[in-house]
Amino acid sequence: MLLSPESQDFDFVVGKATTRGFHQSVLSKRLTPPAKWSYRKLTLWWALVFLSIGWIIFYINAITRNSSGVLSPPLTLFALLSAATFLLLLVLFWRHNRSTHKRLYSQWERSFLCQRCGTLMEQE
């Protein structure tokens, strides 16, 4: 219970706080398996950039032309180019996760750490 300064009533404060810490040594970073590229991060970053730049284009167009129309030629062109860029990035992420990641992961599986000197070697 907490006493509120504005009133003399008791207020209930309910909350939950969690923290996550992550500490990794240099050696453990070198020994981690290669990670796949995240489609979720691609989508979130693309949406953030698309909405930010799209809003700026819309705002500049609305201010310069005193227009209340939502669609304008620059905004339409930007939307088409942005969609094409997103599809291209999606294909590149897919190709990386299918081929490059598979090669890097198999290379990681063949490697081992010398317990005496700490060097990372690859078996053939």
N, C-alpha and C positions, 0 to 999 in steps of 0.2 A: 504494500500500500504506500501511496505517496501523498503527501499533503500539498495541495495546489496553492500557490501564492495568491492567486486571484480570489479564491474562495476558501472557506474553512472546511470544505468537504474533502473526504478522502477519495482519491482517484486510483483506479487500478491500472497499472502499467504492465502490459504483457508483451513480451518480446522474445525473440530468439536470435542469437548471434552465433554464427559459425565462421571459423576461419580455416583456411587450408594453406599449409606451408609446404614448400617443395624445395629441398636442398639436394643437389646432386654434385658429386665430385667430377673432376675433369675426366678421370678414368672411366667412370660409369657412363658419362656422356658419350665417350668414344665407343663403348661396348654396347650401347643400345641398338636394337634393330632399326633399320630404316622405316620411317612412318609413311603411310599412304597420305596423299594430299587430300584434304577434307573438302567434300562437296558442300558441306554446310557453311564453312568459312567462305568459300567462293561465293555462294549465294548471298550471304549476309553482307560481305564487302561490296559485291556488285550492286545490291539493292541500296546500300548506303550512298555509294558514289552516284548511282543513277538518280536517286531522289534528290540529292544535294545539287547536282549540276542541272537536273531538270527544273528544279525550283528556281535556280538562278536564271536560267534561260526564260522561263515563264515570267519571272518578275521583271527582268529587263525588257521583255517584249511588252508587258502590260504598262510599264512606266513610259516607254518611249512612244508608244502608239495610243496611249489612253484607251486601251482595249480591254474589254472584259471577257473576250473569247479565250477559251482554254487552249484550243488547238491552234498552233501557228506553224508555218512552214519550218522555221528553225527547230521548234520543239518536236515536230513530227520526224524530221531528219535525224535529230539526236536520238529519238526513241528507236528508230530503225537501226541506226548504227550501234546503239547500245545493245539491242537485242542480238544483232549479228556478232558483236564482240563477246557477249555472254555465251552464245552457242559455240564460238571458236574456243573460248577458254574451257568450256565444258568438255569439248572433244580433246583438248590438250591434257586436261586433268585425267580423263578416262584413259588416254593412251599412256600417260605416265604411270598410272596405277596398274595398268595391265602389263606393260612391258618393262619399263625402267625399274619400277619398284620390284618386280619379280626377279630381275637380274641382280639388283642390289641386295635383295633379301637372300637369294641363294649364295651370293658372295659372303654375306654376313654369317650364314650357317656354316660355311666352310672355314671360317676364321677361328683361331683360338688364341688364348693369352698365355704367354710363357709365365709360369708361376715364379720363376727365379728372377728374371730381368724385367718383366712387365711389358715386353714388346708384343704387339699384335701381329700374328702371322696368318697367312692363308694357306690351307692345304690344297693340294692339286689332285 
